[in-house]
């Protein structure tokens, strides 16, 4: 049987501080991220080349996220199935005073072994309550790369498209994509 056929509802955990991220968690985050990038996911970290990548190549990006964790500023929400990291997402408060009531969602990822099991949707359904109740946020935003159908996924979990930046993302020479801005009122 495949994981897809046997996956149960994910268990959730939050990382609030750098010390919450064990070496095992950091390794699992890097392995998940590399697998997602290599499967065509739109989550290539800054400073990392396009696929194929290995977990050590995304380690600096994982470490930067981990080092930026702080309960009221930045959190990682992890989804696990059994002992395996099935997915994760980053929630950050906007630092500017005029936007401090808003949060940004980055790097939603479902490990390729758990694609199609509802892990990504479960993370996105869990996130608004954390943002509102634990961080005091009133609105969330995220951006997605056009051409992958991601906007349909986010619409399906309650988000609204509020704008596009035409041709803002250059995936490859001659392959420019719109960046889609999405919003969720809490």
Buried (B, 14 or more C-beta within 10 A) or exposed (E): EEBEEEBEEBEBBBBBEBEBBEEEBBBBBBBBBBBBBEEEBBBBBEEBEEEEBEBEBBBBBBBEBBEEBEEEBBBBBBBBBEEBBBBBBBBBBBEEEEEBEBBBBBBBBBBBBBBEBBBBBBBBEBBBEBBBEBBEBEBBBBBBBBBBEBBEBBEEBEBEBEEBEEEBBEBEEEEBBBBBBBBBEB
